[in-house]
Amino acid sequence: MKNKQFDCVEMKHKGAERVYQAIAGLSKEQQIDYWRRGGEGLRQAIEKAQEKTTPSHCK
């Protein structure tokens, strides 16, 4: 068996644990805010990446 350099399941478990720790003890409203802020950050990152890869004549 070869050694894996990347383990997707392990990454998923670590990410889930980080989220669990971040929202532990938060109210439902605070949890919703946590996810909204995360979603907004993702949208901004996507827009920034698209700006870098979109040719100037297509803007």
Secondary structure, DSSP 4 states (H G I P E B T S, - for coil): -PPPS--HHHHHHHHHHHHHHHHTT--HHHHHHHHHHHHHHHHHHHHHHHHHHS-GGG-
